């Protein structure tokens, strides 16, 4: 396995495998790095992406994170955000020779990597769906180009990173005000990742049912009180139009939080509804997000019995 000019995709789940497959399909060098089985030996697996009639296969090199000592290339973190602290700790002991890109949604997910004092940290806000169907097959669809912006670094590094990661199937673009994009997507995810799991329905529910769309509007309106205080300039109609666009194009896709709950895995709701509620409560004067927080707490409560049963092996 060559370390030269590699994109190390840290996280071998549905997003990570899709990113690696898109890169390899266009002749680039990508390795999917396991963060659960950190001692996994190097091997190659065939990954299939499909969306409707579009189907693509790519051979992906995989390896456990502990097997790597020097990462000479781009590090793209696609693992679940709750793993960021442990990933950042592991990376501190390694020779990182390139930029790190946090390719996750949520608020504050880049913080562990800043605390690890990495030289370059960029943030990508994802507009895609990726769902495992069988083995290493994934239903994958890029909704639109995903923005990447600077957290720590410069414009030249950002341009090089975007060029290295962007593909026809997963297009990316540089973004000046990445915080605005982070919060916009976080609000959208706060809607999808709480309401859909609690109703146990696919992402298309907001386009099908007016009452559920009105609930989404209530959550968005509430969150805008916070983003207005932060000076981000988000607009209700812009967010609701995007929620409808995603919902109409969902094609039966399940939001990641519902997939996690059904499979007994930990969810990322702490970095969506609950982190937003904590941020709002810390404002002076305090801002309350009662609907957003309640939906988040209910989603967390729904996930805990299943993760507990899995931990007990029952």
N, C-alpha and C positions, 0 to 999 in steps of 0.2 A: 504494500500500500504506500504510494508516494505521498509525502507531506506537502509537496510544492503546489501552491496556488489551489488548494483544496477549499471547498466550502464545507465546513464541519457543521452539519445540521444536528444540533444538540436537542434530542427528543425524537424518538422514532415512532410517534403516534400518527394519527391520520393527517395532521398538518405537516409534520416533518417528513414523512414518507412521500407526500404529494410534492413538496418543495424539491426534495432530492430527485424524484422521478422527472420533474419538469426540467431540472438542470441537466441531468444525464441525457435526457432525450435530445437536448440541443448541443450535445458534445462536450459538456463541462464536467469537471471533476468534483463530485460530491460524495460525502460519507455520512451515513446516518448513524448517530452516536446514541447508544442506549444509556438512559439515565436511571433505569430501574435495575437491570442486570448489568451493573457497571463492570463486571469482570468478563463479560461475553467476549469470546474469541472472534477475530475477524472472519467474516463469511460474506457471501454474496447471495442476495435474494432477488427474485423477480417480482417487481411491483407493477400492478395494473391500475390505471386510472380510467374511469369511464363517466361520461355524462351524456345521457341519451344515446345517440348512435356513435358518438365520438369515443374512441377507445385507444389507449396508448400503454405500451409496456416498456419497462426499463429495468436493467440489472443494477441493483443498488448494493454497494459495499456497506457493511455494517460492522460496528465494533463497540465494546463497552467503554465508557468514559475513563475508567481507571487504567485502561490499556494505552492511553495516549499520554505522552509526556510533553510533546512539543507540537503546537498547532500553528503551522505556518500558512495562514490563509484567513478567510472570513469565518467567524464563529456566529452561526445563526441559531438563536435559542428559540425553539418551537415547543418545548415541553410545557406542561401545565404550570401556571404561574406560581402555584403553591410550592413548587420544587425549586424556585429561583434561589432561595437562600442556600440550599445544599449544593446547587450547581455552582453558584458563585464561590462558595468555599472551596470546592474541588478545583475550580479553575485558578484560584490564587496560587496553587502549588505547581502550576504548569507554565510552560514557556509559551505565552500567547504572542504571536508575531503579527497579528492583524487586528482589524476592528471587530467589535462584537455588536450584533444587531438583535435586539429583543423583538421577536416577531410574535407578539401576544396582544390581546386586548385586555383592558382593565386600567385601573388608576394606580400609579406608583409601582408598577411591576419592575421598573428598571432600577429601583433603589438598591437592591443587593449588589448589583454589578458596579454601581458608582462607589459603594462602600468598599468594594474589592480593589478600587484604585486602578481599574483598567484604563489604558491610554485613550481609546476611542470607544464610545458607546452611542449607538444610534437606535432609534425606536421606529418600528413598523406597525402601522394600524391595519389589521387584516380585514379585507372584504372578500371573503370566500366561504364556501361550505365544503367540508370534507368528512366523510362518514365511512367507516369500515363496513364492508359488506360480507366478505369471506376471505379468510387467510390474509394475504397481502394485497387484496383488492379494495379499492376505495372509490366511492362515488364522490367525484371532485368537480367543483365549479367555481371559477373566479367570477364574482359578481361584477366587479369593476377593478380598475387599477388601484393598488394599495399604496398609501403614502409612506415614505420614510423621511424622518427628520433628525436633526442633531440634538443629542442630549449632552454629549461631551465629544468635541472634535471640530473639524472644519469643513468648509464647503467642498474642497477638493476630495477629501476622504469620503464625504457623502456621495458625491458624483460617481466615484470609482466603485463604491459599495453597491449603489443602485444598479449600475451597469453590470456588475458581476452576478447579481441575484435575479434581475428581471428576465422573464422569458415570455414567449408568446402565450402560453397557457396560464401563467401567473405573472401578469404585468405589474410593475412597481414604478413609482415616480418620486422624485425629491419633493419635499414639502417644507416651506419656510416656517410656518407657525404650526409645529407638530402638536403643541398642547391643545390647540383648538380641535384638531382632528382626534386626539386621544379622548377628550371629553365628549365630543359628539358621538363617537363610536361606543364609549362607555355607557352613555345614556341609552343608546339603541340596544346594547347588550343587556342592560339592566331590565329592559322591557322583555326581550326574548328569553333571557336566561332565568327569569323568575316566573313569568306568566305561563309560558309554554310548559315547563316542567310541572307546575302546580295544576294545570289543566290536563296534563299528560297528552298533549297534542303536538302536531308538527308546526313548523314555522309559518305555514300558510293561514293560520287561524285569524290573523289580523285583517287579511283580505276577504275572508269568508264571513266573519261575524262582526257586525257593527258594534255590538255591546263590548266586545273584547277590544276593538279598536279604540273605543271611548276610554276604556281603562288605561290603555297605553298612552292616550293623550293626557290623562290625569297625571301619570307618572312623569312624562316628559315635562309638562308644565311645572310640576313641583321641582324637578331637577334644574330647570332654567333659572330658578331663583338663586341657586348656588353659582351657576356659571356666569350669571349676570354680575354677581359680586366679584367673581374672579376676572371679570373684564374680557371674556372670551367671545362675546358677540354672537352667540348661537341663537337661532330663530326657530320658533315652534313649527312653522310650515315646512321648513327645510328638513327637520328631523322626522316629522310625520310622513312626508313624501318618501323619505328613504326607508322608513319602516314598511310602508306599503309596497315599495319597489322590491324590497327583500322578500316580503311575504308572498307577493304575487309570483316571484320567480323561484320559490323554494322547492317546488316539484316534490313535495312530500318529505323533504329533509327534516331531520330532527336536530334541534339545537344541542350543542355539545353538553350542556348541563343535564339535559334529559337523558342523553346517551350515558353520561357518567352515572346518574342515579340508577338507571336500569341495569348497569353493569357493576353496581356496588362500589364505584370509585368515588374518591373525594372530588368535590366540585370547586369551581373558581369563584363562587358567589361572594366570598370574602373580599375580592378585589373589584367587585362591581357594586351592587346595591349597598353592601355593608361598609365598604371603604368610602363610598360617596357620602353615606350618612355620617360617618365619623368625621370626614372633612368638613361637612356642613356644620356639625355640632361644634367644631373647633373655631369657627368664625366668630368675630366680634363685631356686632352682636351675633349670637347664635342663630343659625338657620335650621329649621326642622324639616326633615324629609320623611314624614310618617308613613305614607304609602310605600315609598321606595324601600324604606327600612323594614317595614312589616313583611313585604313580599320577599325580601332577602332572608329574613329570619325564618319564614315559613319554608322557603326553599332549602335552607340549611338544615332545618329540622327534618324535612322529608328525606334528605340524603343520609343523615346520621344513622338511623336504624339499619340501613342496608350496609353501610361501610362497617358498622360494628359487627353485624352478622358475618361479613366477609372476613374480618380480622379474627373472629372466633372459629372460623372454618365451618360454619353451619349453613 
